[in-house]
C-alpha cells in the first residue's frame, strides 16, 4: 500500500469544506478550494499522475479568478 502522508485525506476534507462554504455563499470557499487543489497537485506528484496535476492547476486558477471576481459588478 502506497503512503501518501495523509495528503489525500486533507485534500478531500478541504474540497468538501469548500463546497459547503460556496453553497453558503461564502467567498472563503474559493480560498479553501485552492488549498484543496494544492493538496491534489501534491498527491498527483506523489502518484505520478500528470492528469491530476494538470486538472488541479487549472482548477486552482479558476478558483483564484472566482475569488477575485466575487462581488464585482457585472456592468
PDB file with SEQRES, HELIX, SHEET and CRYST1 records, atoms N, CA, C and O in Angstrom:
SEQRES   1 A   75  UNK UNK UNK UNK UNK UNK UNK UNK UNK UNK UNK UNK UNK          
SEQRES   2 A   75  UNK UNK UNK UNK UNK UNK UNK UNK UNK UNK UNK UNK UNK          
SEQRES   3 A   75  UNK UNK UNK UNK UNK UNK UNK UNK UNK UNK UNK UNK UNK          
SEQRES   4 A   75  UNK UNK UNK UNK UNK UNK UNK UNK UNK UNK UNK UNK UNK          
SEQRES   5 A   75  UNK UNK UNK UNK UNK UNK UNK UNK UNK UNK UNK UNK UNK          
SEQRES   6 A   75  UNK UNK UNK UNK UNK UNK UNK UNK UNK UNK                      
HELIX    1 AA1 UNK A    7  UNK A   23  1                                  17    
HELIX    2 AA2 UNK A   28  UNK A   47  1                                  20    
HELIX    3 AA3 UNK A   50  UNK A   69  1                                  20    
CRYST1    1.000    1.000    1.000  90.00  90.00  90.00 P 1           1          
ATOM      1  N   UNK A   1       0.843  -1.185   0.000  1.00  0.00           N  
ATOM      2  CA  UNK A   1       0.000   0.000   0.000  1.00  0.00           C  
ATOM      3  C   UNK A   1       0.889   1.248   0.000  1.00  0.00           C  
ATOM      4  O   UNK A   1       1.833   1.350   0.783  1.00  0.00           O  
ATOM      5  N   UNK A   2       0.579   2.176  -0.872  1.00  0.00           N  
ATOM      6  CA  UNK A   2       1.379   3.396  -1.007  1.00  0.00           C  
ATOM      7  C   UNK A   2       1.094   4.357   0.147  1.00  0.00           C  
ATOM      8  O   UNK A   2      -0.013   4.398   0.683  1.00  0.00           O  
ATOM      9  N   UNK A   3       2.105   5.115   0.510  1.00  0.00           N  
ATOM     10  CA  UNK A   3       1.966   6.097   1.588  1.00  0.00           C  
ATOM     11  C   UNK A   3       1.879   7.495   0.987  1.00  0.00           C  
ATOM     12  O   UNK A   3       2.802   7.960   0.318  1.00  0.00           O  
ATOM     13  N   UNK A   4       0.759   8.150   1.238  1.00  0.00           N  
ATOM     14  CA  UNK A   4       0.550   9.498   0.718  1.00  0.00           C  
ATOM     15  C   UNK A   4       0.594  10.540   1.824  1.00  0.00           C  
ATOM     16  O   UNK A   4       0.240  11.697   1.598  1.00  0.00           O  
ATOM     17  N   UNK A   5       1.021  10.148   3.011  1.00  0.00           N  
ATOM     18  CA  UNK A   5       1.236  11.059   4.136  1.00  0.00           C  
ATOM     19  C   UNK A   5      -0.023  11.820   4.549  1.00  0.00           C  
ATOM     20  O   UNK A   5       0.070  12.899   5.134  1.00  0.00           O  
ATOM     21  N   UNK A   6      -1.183  11.272   4.251  1.00  0.00           N  
ATOM     22  CA  UNK A   6      -2.440  11.916   4.625  1.00  0.00           C  
ATOM     23  C   UNK A   6      -2.861  13.047   3.707  1.00  0.00           C  
ATOM     24  O   UNK A   6      -3.880  13.696   3.941  1.00  0.00           O  
ATOM     25  N   UNK A   7      -2.075  13.288   2.657  1.00  0.00           N  
ATOM     26  CA  UNK A   7      -2.400  14.383   1.732  1.00  0.00           C  
ATOM     27  C   UNK A   7      -3.752  14.134   1.073  1.00  0.00           C  
ATOM     28  O   UNK A   7      -4.510  15.076   0.842  1.00  0.00           O  
ATOM     29  N   UNK A   8      -4.058  12.885   0.770  1.00  0.00           N  
ATOM     30  CA  UNK A   8      -5.332  12.557   0.136  1.00  0.00           C  
ATOM     31  C   UNK A   8      -6.512  12.907   1.037  1.00  0.00           C  
ATOM     32  O   UNK A   8      -7.528  13.413   0.561  1.00  0.00           O  
ATOM     33  N   UNK A   9      -6.385  12.641   2.328  1.00  0.00           N  
ATOM     34  CA  UNK A   9      -7.461  12.946   3.274  1.00  0.00           C  
ATOM     35  C   UNK A   9      -7.610  14.450   3.470  1.00  0.00           C  
ATOM     36  O   UNK A   9      -8.729  14.959   3.538  1.00  0.00           O  
ATOM     37  N   UNK A  10      -6.505  15.155   3.558  1.00  0.00           N  
ATOM     38  CA  UNK A  10      -6.559  16.617   3.703  1.00  0.00           C  
ATOM     39  C   UNK A  10      -7.205  17.230   2.463  1.00  0.00           C  
ATOM     40  O   UNK A  10      -8.034  18.133   2.576  1.00  0.00           O  
ATOM     41  N   UNK A  11      -6.832  16.746   1.288  1.00  0.00           N  
ATOM     42  CA  UNK A  11      -7.411  17.251   0.042  1.00  0.00           C  
ATOM     43  C   UNK A  11      -8.918  17.035   0.021  1.00  0.00           C  
ATOM     44  O   UNK A  11      -9.669  17.926  -0.374  1.00  0.00           O  
ATOM     45  N   UNK A  12      -9.360  15.858   0.445  1.00  0.00           N  
ATOM     46  CA  UNK A  12     -10.788  15.561   0.456  1.00  0.00           C  
ATOM     47  C   UNK A  12     -11.533  16.469   1.429  1.00  0.00           C  
ATOM     48  O   UNK A  12     -12.583  17.013   1.088  1.00  0.00           O  
ATOM     49  N   UNK A  13     -10.998  16.635   2.636  1.00  0.00           N  
ATOM     50  CA  UNK A  13     -11.657  17.473   3.643  1.00  0.00           C  
ATOM     51  C   UNK A  13     -11.723  18.928   3.179  1.00  0.00           C  
ATOM     52  O   UNK A  13     -12.758  19.577   3.328  1.00  0.00           O  
ATOM     53  N   UNK A  14     -10.638  19.439   2.622  1.00  0.00           N  
ATOM     54  CA  UNK A  14     -10.638  20.820   2.129  1.00  0.00           C  
ATOM     55  C   UNK A  14     -11.631  21.007   0.987  1.00  0.00           C  
ATOM     56  O   UNK A  14     -12.329  22.020   0.933  1.00  0.00           O  
ATOM     57  N   UNK A  15     -11.698  20.047   0.081  1.00  0.00           N  
ATOM     58  CA  UNK A  15     -12.618  20.142  -1.050  1.00  0.00           C  
ATOM     59  C   UNK A  15     -14.069  20.129  -0.581  1.00  0.00           C  
ATOM     60  O   UNK A  15     -14.875  20.941  -1.037  1.00  0.00           O  
ATOM     61  N   UNK A  16     -14.405  19.221   0.318  1.00  0.00           N  
ATOM     62  CA  UNK A  16     -15.781  19.151   0.825  1.00  0.00           C  
ATOM     63  C   UNK A  16     -16.144  20.395   1.631  1.00  0.00           C  
ATOM     64  O   UNK A  16     -17.263  20.898   1.531  1.00  0.00           O  
ATOM     65  N   UNK A  17     -15.211  20.887   2.421  1.00  0.00           N  
ATOM     66  CA  UNK A  17     -15.451  22.112   3.185  1.00  0.00           C  
ATOM     67  C   UNK A  17     -15.669  23.292   2.246  1.00  0.00           C  
ATOM     68  O   UNK A  17     -16.539  24.129   2.485  1.00  0.00           O  
ATOM     69  N   UNK A  18     -14.884  23.358   1.185  1.00  0.00           N  
ATOM     70  CA  UNK A  18     -15.021  24.444   0.211  1.00  0.00           C  
ATOM     71  C   UNK A  18     -16.385  24.409  -0.466  1.00  0.00           C  
ATOM     72  O   UNK A  18     -17.012  25.452  -0.657  1.00  0.00           O  
ATOM     73  N   UNK A  19     -16.843  23.227  -0.827  1.00  0.00           N  
ATOM     74  CA  UNK A  19     -18.161  23.107  -1.455  1.00  0.00           C  
ATOM     75  C   UNK A  19     -19.244  23.579  -0.494  1.00  0.00           C  
ATOM     76  O   UNK A  19     -20.186  24.258  -0.901  1.00  0.00           O  
ATOM     77  N   UNK A  20     -19.112  23.223   0.775  1.00  0.00           N  
ATOM     78  CA  UNK A  20     -20.058  23.669   1.798  1.00  0.00           C  
ATOM     79  C   UNK A  20     -20.050  25.197   1.911  1.00  0.00           C  
ATOM     80  O   UNK A  20     -21.107  25.829   1.929  1.00  0.00           O  
ATOM     81  N   UNK A  21     -18.853  25.783   1.987  1.00  0.00           N  
ATOM     82  CA  UNK A  21     -18.738  27.238   2.111  1.00  0.00           C  
ATOM     83  C   UNK A  21     -19.313  27.959   0.896  1.00  0.00           C  
ATOM     84  O   UNK A  21     -20.020  28.957   1.043  1.00  0.00           O  
ATOM     85  N   UNK A  22     -19.017  27.464  -0.291  1.00  0.00           N  
ATOM     86  CA  UNK A  22     -19.555  28.086  -1.503  1.00  0.00           C  
ATOM     87  C   UNK A  22     -21.070  27.947  -1.557  1.00  0.00           C  
ATOM     88  O   UNK A  22     -21.765  28.853  -2.017  1.00  0.00           O  
ATOM     89  N   UNK A  23     -21.578  26.819  -1.091  1.00  0.00           N  
ATOM     90  CA  UNK A  23     -23.025  26.625  -1.027  1.00  0.00           C  
ATOM     91  C   UNK A  23     -23.702  27.605  -0.082  1.00  0.00           C  
ATOM     92  O   UNK A  23     -24.874  27.939  -0.254  1.00  0.00           O  
ATOM     93  N   UNK A  24     -22.959  28.060   0.913  1.00  0.00           N  
ATOM     94  CA  UNK A  24     -23.460  29.070   1.846  1.00  0.00           C  
ATOM     95  C   UNK A  24     -23.093  30.488   1.407  1.00  0.00           C  
ATOM     96  O   UNK A  24     -23.196  31.433   2.188  1.00  0.00           O  
ATOM     97  N   UNK A  25     -22.672  30.624   0.171  1.00  0.00           N  
ATOM     98  CA  UNK A  25     -22.335  31.916  -0.441  1.00  0.00           C  
ATOM     99  C   UNK A  25     -21.207  32.634   0.292  1.00  0.00           C  
ATOM    100  O   UNK A  25     -21.248  33.848   0.492  1.00  0.00           O  
ATOM    101  N   UNK A  26     -20.201  31.861   0.687  1.00  0.00           N  
ATOM    102  CA  UNK A  26     -19.024  32.430   1.335  1.00  0.00           C  
ATOM    103  C   UNK A  26     -17.859  32.458   0.355  1.00  0.00           C  
ATOM    104  O   UNK A  26     -17.504  31.442  -0.243  1.00  0.00           O  
ATOM    105  N   UNK A  27     -17.281  33.622   0.204  1.00  0.00           N  
ATOM    106  CA  UNK A  27     -16.138  33.811  -0.690  1.00  0.00           C  
ATOM    107  C   UNK A  27     -14.952  32.947  -0.262  1.00  0.00           C  
ATOM    108  O   UNK A  27     -14.130  32.571  -1.098  1.00  0.00           O  
ATOM    109  N   UNK A  28     -14.857  32.634   1.017  1.00  0.00           N  
ATOM    110  CA  UNK A  28     -13.727  31.863   1.533  1.00  0.00           C  
ATOM    111  C   UNK A  28     -13.727  30.416   1.037  1.00  0.00           C  
ATOM    112  O   UNK A  28     -12.744  29.696   1.210  1.00  0.00           O  
ATOM    113  N   UNK A  29     -14.823  29.998   0.427  1.00  0.00           N  
ATOM    114  CA  UNK A  29     -14.855  28.688  -0.202  1.00  0.00           C  
ATOM    115  C   UNK A  29     -13.829  28.574  -1.316  1.00  0.00           C  
ATOM    116  O   UNK A  29     -13.251  27.509  -1.532  1.00  0.00           O  
ATOM    117  N   UNK A  30     -13.606  29.680  -2.024  1.00  0.00           N  
ATOM    118  CA  UNK A  30     -12.608  29.672  -3.096  1.00  0.00           C  
ATOM    119  C   UNK A  30     -11.201  29.484  -2.540  1.00  0.00           C  
ATOM    120  O   UNK A  30     -10.397  28.748  -3.112  1.00  0.00           O  
ATOM    121  N   UNK A  31     -10.906  30.146  -1.432  1.00  0.00           N  
ATOM    122  CA  UNK A  31      -9.584  30.006  -0.815  1.00  0.00           C  
ATOM    123  C   UNK A  31      -9.389  28.587  -0.302  1.00  0.00           C  
ATOM    124  O   UNK A  31      -8.329  27.988  -0.484  1.00  0.00           O  
ATOM    125  N   UNK A  32     -10.424  28.056   0.342  1.00  0.00           N  
ATOM    126  CA  UNK A  32     -10.355  26.685   0.850  1.00  0.00           C  
ATOM    127  C   UNK A  32     -10.163  25.703  -0.295  1.00  0.00           C  
ATOM    128  O   UNK A  32      -9.388  24.752  -0.185  1.00  0.00           O  
ATOM    129  N   UNK A  33     -10.874  25.936  -1.394  1.00  0.00           N  
ATOM    130  CA  UNK A  33     -10.745  25.050  -2.552  1.00  0.00           C  
ATOM    131  C   UNK A  33      -9.347  25.134  -3.154  1.00  0.00           C  
ATOM    132  O   UNK A  33      -8.826  24.130  -3.638  1.00  0.00           O  
ATOM    133  N   UNK A  34      -8.731  26.319  -3.133  1.00  0.00           N  
ATOM    134  CA  UNK A  34      -7.360  26.436  -3.638  1.00  0.00           C  
ATOM    135  C   UNK A  34      -6.400  25.628  -2.769  1.00  0.00           C  
ATOM    136  O   UNK A  34      -5.436  25.055  -3.277  1.00  0.00           O  
ATOM    137  N   UNK A  35      -6.655  25.581  -1.475  1.00  0.00           N  
ATOM    138  CA  UNK A  35      -5.863  24.714  -0.603  1.00  0.00           C  
ATOM    139  C   UNK A  35      -6.048  23.257  -0.972  1.00  0.00           C  
ATOM    140  O   UNK A  35      -5.088  22.488  -1.003  1.00  0.00           O  
ATOM    141  N   UNK A  36      -7.300  22.878  -1.253  1.00  0.00           N  
ATOM    142  CA  UNK A  36      -7.579  21.514  -1.698  1.00  0.00           C  
ATOM    143  C   UNK A  36      -6.908  21.206  -3.023  1.00  0.00           C  
ATOM    144  O   UNK A  36      -6.341  20.128  -3.205  1.00  0.00           O  
ATOM    145  N   UNK A  37      -6.974  22.162  -3.957  1.00  0.00           N  
ATOM    146  CA  UNK A  37      -6.313  21.969  -5.249  1.00  0.00           C  
ATOM    147  C   UNK A  37      -4.818  21.764  -5.082  1.00  0.00           C  
ATOM    148  O   UNK A  37      -4.221  20.930  -5.764  1.00  0.00           O  
ATOM    149  N   UNK A  38      -4.216  22.518  -4.183  1.00  0.00           N  
ATOM    150  CA  UNK A  38      -2.780  22.363  -3.923  1.00  0.00           C  
ATOM    151  C   UNK A  38      -2.463  20.971  -3.390  1.00  0.00           C  
ATOM    152  O   UNK A  38      -1.461  20.364  -3.767  1.00  0.00           O  
ATOM    153  N   UNK A  39      -3.323  20.476  -2.515  1.00  0.00           N  
ATOM    154  CA  UNK A  39      -3.128  19.118  -1.991  1.00  0.00           C  
ATOM    155  C   UNK A  39      -3.294  18.074  -3.090  1.00  0.00           C  
ATOM    156  O   UNK A  39      -2.551  17.094  -3.139  1.00  0.00           O  
ATOM    157  N   UNK A  40      -4.274  18.289  -3.975  1.00  0.00           N  
ATOM    158  CA  UNK A  40      -4.461  17.344  -5.076  1.00  0.00           C  
ATOM    159  C   UNK A  40      -3.254  17.365  -6.012  1.00  0.00           C  
ATOM    160  O   UNK A  40      -2.859  16.322  -6.535  1.00  0.00           O  
ATOM    161  N   UNK A  41      -2.669  18.535  -6.226  1.00  0.00           N  
ATOM    162  CA  UNK A  41      -1.446  18.621  -7.037  1.00  0.00           C  
ATOM    163  C   UNK A  41      -0.328  17.834  -6.365  1.00  0.00           C  
ATOM    164  O   UNK A  41       0.388  17.081  -7.023  1.00  0.00           O  
ATOM    165  N   UNK A  42      -0.180  18.008  -5.057  1.00  0.00           N  
ATOM    166  CA  UNK A  42       0.851  17.266  -4.318  1.00  0.00           C  
ATOM    167  C   UNK A  42       0.619  15.765  -4.430  1.00  0.00           C  
ATOM    168  O   UNK A  42       1.567  14.997  -4.590  1.00  0.00           O  
ATOM    169  N   UNK A  43      -0.635  15.351  -4.346  1.00  0.00           N  
ATOM    170  CA  UNK A  43      -0.953  13.928  -4.488  1.00  0.00           C  
ATOM    171  C   UNK A  43      -0.628  13.449  -5.899  1.00  0.00           C  
ATOM    172  O   UNK A  43      -0.129  12.339  -6.086  1.00  0.00           O  
ATOM    173  N   UNK A  44      -0.911  14.290  -6.885  1.00  0.00           N  
ATOM    174  CA  UNK A  44      -0.563  13.949  -8.263  1.00  0.00           C  
ATOM    175  C   UNK A  44       0.932  13.762  -8.437  1.00  0.00           C  
ATOM    176  O   UNK A  44       1.372  12.882  -9.177  1.00  0.00           O  
ATOM    177  N   UNK A  45       1.710  14.586  -7.760  1.00  0.00           N  
ATOM    178  CA  UNK A  45       3.168  14.445  -7.818  1.00  0.00           C  
ATOM    179  C   UNK A  45       3.595  13.141  -7.154  1.00  0.00           C  
ATOM    180  O   UNK A  45       4.441  12.417  -7.678  1.00  0.00           O  
ATOM    181  N   UNK A  46       3.002  12.845  -5.989  1.00  0.00           N  
ATOM    182  CA  UNK A  46       3.352  11.611  -5.272  1.00  0.00           C  
ATOM    183  C   UNK A  46       2.998  10.355  -6.063  1.00  0.00           C  
ATOM    184  O   UNK A  46       3.696   9.345  -5.981  1.00  0.00           O  
ATOM    185  N   UNK A  47       1.904  10.424  -6.833  1.00  0.00           N  
ATOM    186  CA  UNK A  47       1.454   9.254  -7.590  1.00  0.00           C  
ATOM    187  C   UNK A  47       1.946   9.256  -9.031  1.00  0.00           C  
ATOM    188  O   UNK A  47       1.822   8.252  -9.732  1.00  0.00           O  
ATOM    189  N   UNK A  48       2.502  10.375  -9.472  1.00  0.00           N  
ATOM    190  CA  UNK A  48       2.961  10.472 -10.854  1.00  0.00           C  
ATOM    191  C   UNK A  48       1.834  10.647 -11.850  1.00  0.00           C  
ATOM    192  O   UNK A  48       1.970  10.265 -13.012  1.00  0.00           O  
ATOM    193  N   UNK A  49       0.715  11.224 -11.409  1.00  0.00           N  
ATOM    194  CA  UNK A  49      -0.440  11.407 -12.273  1.00  0.00           C  
ATOM    195  C   UNK A  49      -0.436  12.805 -12.888  1.00  0.00           C  
ATOM    196  O   UNK A  49      -0.795  13.782 -12.230  1.00  0.00           O  
ATOM    197  N   UNK A  50      -0.030  12.890 -14.140  1.00  0.00           N  
ATOM    198  CA  UNK A  50       0.011  14.180 -14.823  1.00  0.00           C  
ATOM    199  C   UNK A  50      -1.380  14.777 -15.006  1.00  0.00           C  
ATOM    200  O   UNK A  50      -1.546  15.995 -14.957  1.00  0.00           O  
ATOM    201  N   UNK A  51      -2.371  13.927 -15.215  1.00  0.00           N  
ATOM    202  CA  UNK A  51      -3.742  14.401 -15.375  1.00  0.00           C  
ATOM    203  C   UNK A  51      -4.259  15.075 -14.113  1.00  0.00           C  
ATOM    204  O   UNK A  51      -4.896  16.126 -14.182  1.00  0.00           O  
ATOM    205  N   UNK A  52      -3.988  14.477 -12.971  1.00  0.00           N  
ATOM    206  CA  UNK A  52      -4.398  15.050 -11.689  1.00  0.00           C  
ATOM    207  C   UNK A  52      -3.709  16.389 -11.450  1.00  0.00           C  
ATOM    208  O   UNK A  52      -4.328  17.339 -10.968  1.00  0.00           O  
ATOM    209  N   UNK A  53      -2.447  16.454 -11.784  1.00  0.00           N  
ATOM    210  CA  UNK A  53      -1.686  17.698 -11.620  1.00  0.00           C  
ATOM    211  C   UNK A  53      -2.243  18.783 -12.540  1.00  0.00           C  
ATOM    212  O   UNK A  53      -2.542  19.889 -12.089  1.00  0.00           O  
ATOM    213  N   UNK A  54      -2.382  18.472 -13.819  1.00  0.00           N  
ATOM    214  CA  UNK A  54      -2.841  19.463 -14.798  1.00  0.00           C  
ATOM    215  C   UNK A  54      -4.238  19.978 -14.465  1.00  0.00           C  
ATOM    216  O   UNK A  54      -4.477  21.185 -14.482  1.00  0.00           O  
ATOM    217  N   UNK A  55      -5.153  19.072 -14.163  1.00  0.00           N  
ATOM    218  CA  UNK A  55      -6.526  19.476 -13.861  1.00  0.00           C  
ATOM    219  C   UNK A  55      -6.578  20.401 -12.656  1.00  0.00           C  
ATOM    220  O   UNK A  55      -7.286  21.408 -12.677  1.00  0.00           O  
ATOM    221  N   UNK A  56      -5.845  20.074 -11.620  1.00  0.00           N  
ATOM    222  CA  UNK A  56      -5.932  20.869 -10.400  1.00  0.00           C  
ATOM    223  C   UNK A  56      -5.178  22.185 -10.475  1.00  0.00           C  
ATOM    224  O   UNK A  56      -5.505  23.123  -9.748  1.00  0.00           O  
ATOM    225  N   UNK A  57      -4.181  22.274 -11.334  1.00  0.00           N  
ATOM    226  CA  UNK A  57      -3.552  23.580 -11.578  1.00  0.00           C  
ATOM    227  C   UNK A  57      -4.566  24.499 -12.265  1.00  0.00           C  
ATOM    228  O   UNK A  57      -4.685  25.671 -11.910  1.00  0.00           O  
ATOM    229  N   UNK A  58      -5.290  23.966 -13.244  1.00  0.00           N  
ATOM    230  CA  UNK A  58      -6.331  24.746 -13.924  1.00  0.00           C  
ATOM    231  C   UNK A  58      -7.428  25.130 -12.932  1.00  0.00           C  
ATOM    232  O   UNK A  58      -7.857  26.284 -12.904  1.00  0.00           O  
ATOM    233  N   UNK A  59      -7.890  24.169 -12.112  1.00  0.00           N  
ATOM    234  CA  UNK A  59      -8.931  24.448 -11.122  1.00  0.00           C  
ATOM    235  C   UNK A  59      -8.479  25.519 -10.130  1.00  0.00           C  
ATOM    236  O   UNK A  59      -9.270  26.370  -9.725  1.00  0.00           O  
ATOM    237  N   UNK A  60      -7.213  25.472  -9.743  1.00  0.00           N  
ATOM    238  CA  UNK A  60      -6.685  26.450  -8.799  1.00  0.00           C  
ATOM    239  C   UNK A  60      -6.815  27.864  -9.369  1.00  0.00           C  
ATOM    240  O   UNK A  60      -7.243  28.783  -8.670  1.00  0.00           O  
ATOM    241  N   UNK A  61      -6.444  28.032 -10.635  1.00  0.00           N  
ATOM    242  CA  UNK A  61      -6.548  29.357 -11.245  1.00  0.00           C  
ATOM    243  C   UNK A  61      -8.001  29.773 -11.461  1.00  0.00           C  
ATOM    244  O   UNK A  61      -8.317  30.960 -11.384  1.00  0.00           O  
ATOM    245  N   UNK A  62      -8.887  28.818 -11.727  1.00  0.00           N  
ATOM    246  CA  UNK A  62     -10.307  29.142 -11.850  1.00  0.00           C  
ATOM    247  C   UNK A  62     -10.869  29.600 -10.501  1.00  0.00           C  
ATOM    248  O   UNK A  62     -11.689  30.516 -10.443  1.00  0.00           O  
ATOM    249  N   UNK A  63     -10.426  28.965  -9.429  1.00  0.00           N  
ATOM    250  CA  UNK A  63     -10.867  29.378  -8.096  1.00  0.00           C  
ATOM    251  C   UNK A  63     -10.291  30.737  -7.717  1.00  0.00           C  
ATOM    252  O   UNK A  63     -10.964  31.532  -7.061  1.00  0.00           O  
ATOM    253  N   UNK A  64      -9.059  31.011  -8.121  1.00  0.00           N  
ATOM    254  CA  UNK A  64      -8.474  32.330  -7.886  1.00  0.00           C  
ATOM    255  C   UNK A  64      -9.289  33.397  -8.613  1.00  0.00           C  
ATOM    256  O   UNK A  64      -9.570  34.460  -8.059  1.00  0.00           O  
ATOM    257  N   UNK A  65      -9.661  33.105  -9.844  1.00  0.00           N  
ATOM    258  CA  UNK A  65     -10.493  34.033 -10.620  1.00  0.00           C  
ATOM    259  C   UNK A  65     -11.834  34.258  -9.926  1.00  0.00           C  
ATOM    260  O   UNK A  65     -12.294  35.395  -9.820  1.00  0.00           O  
ATOM    261  N   UNK A  66     -12.464  33.180  -9.455  1.00  0.00           N  
ATOM    262  CA  UNK A  66     -13.737  33.305  -8.739  1.00  0.00           C  
ATOM    263  C   UNK A  66     -13.609  34.165  -7.494  1.00  0.00           C  
ATOM    264  O   UNK A  66     -14.478  34.986  -7.200  1.00  0.00           O  
ATOM    265  N   UNK A  67     -12.520  33.969  -6.765  1.00  0.00           N  
ATOM    266  CA  UNK A  67     -12.289  34.764  -5.555  1.00  0.00           C  
ATOM    267  C   UNK A  67     -12.126  36.246  -5.889  1.00  0.00           C  
ATOM    268  O   UNK A  67     -12.698  37.108  -5.222  1.00  0.00           O  
ATOM    269  N   UNK A  68     -11.344  36.530  -6.925  1.00  0.00           N  
ATOM    270  CA  UNK A  68     -11.085  37.921  -7.294  1.00  0.00           C  
ATOM    271  C   UNK A  68     -12.320  38.612  -7.859  1.00  0.00           C  
ATOM    272  O   UNK A  68     -12.496  39.815  -7.666  1.00  0.00           O  
ATOM    273  N   UNK A  69     -13.176  37.869  -8.554  1.00  0.00           N  
ATOM    274  CA  UNK A  69     -14.356  38.460  -9.176  1.00  0.00           C  
ATOM    275  C   UNK A  69     -15.557  38.512  -8.236  1.00  0.00           C  
ATOM    276  O   UNK A  69     -16.574  39.121  -8.569  1.00  0.00           O  
ATOM    277  N   UNK A  70     -15.453  37.888  -7.077  1.00  0.00           N  
ATOM    278  CA  UNK A  70     -16.574  37.827  -6.132  1.00  0.00           C  
ATOM    279  C   UNK A  70     -17.037  39.239  -5.781  1.00  0.00           C  
ATOM    280  O   UNK A  70     -16.250  40.062  -5.313  1.00  0.00           O  
ATOM    281  N   UNK A  71     -18.310  39.505  -6.009  1.00  0.00           N  
ATOM    282  CA  UNK A  71     -18.889  40.784  -5.617  1.00  0.00           C  
ATOM    283  C   UNK A  71     -18.660  41.922  -6.591  1.00  0.00           C  
ATOM    284  O   UNK A  71     -19.127  43.037  -6.357  1.00  0.00           O  
ATOM    285  N   UNK A  72     -17.945  41.660  -7.687  1.00  0.00           N  
ATOM    286  CA  UNK A  72     -17.746  42.718  -8.679  1.00  0.00           C  
ATOM    287  C   UNK A  72     -19.039  42.939  -9.443  1.00  0.00           C  
ATOM    288  O   UNK A  72     -19.783  41.996  -9.712  1.00  0.00           O  
ATOM    289  N   UNK A  73     -19.294  44.162  -9.780  1.00  0.00           N  
ATOM    290  CA  UNK A  73     -20.470  44.497 -10.568  1.00  0.00           C  
ATOM    291  C   UNK A  73     -20.263  44.019 -12.000  1.00  0.00           C  
ATOM    292  O   UNK A  73     -19.199  44.235 -12.580  1.00  0.00           O  
ATOM    293  N   UNK A  74     -21.277  43.371 -12.571  1.00  0.00           N  
ATOM    294  CA  UNK A  74     -21.166  42.826 -13.926  1.00  0.00           C  
ATOM    295  C   UNK A  74     -21.289  43.889 -15.018  1.00  0.00           C  
ATOM    296  O   UNK A  74     -21.020  43.601 -16.184  1.00  0.00           O  
ATOM    297  N   UNK A  75     -21.682  45.094 -14.669  1.00  0.00           N  
ATOM    298  CA  UNK A  75     -21.882  46.120 -15.698  1.00  0.00           C  
ATOM    299  C   UNK A  75     -20.612  46.817 -16.100  1.00  0.00           C  
ATOM    300  O   UNK A  75     -20.638  47.701 -16.956  1.00  0.00           O  
TER     301      UNK A  75                                                      
END                                                                             
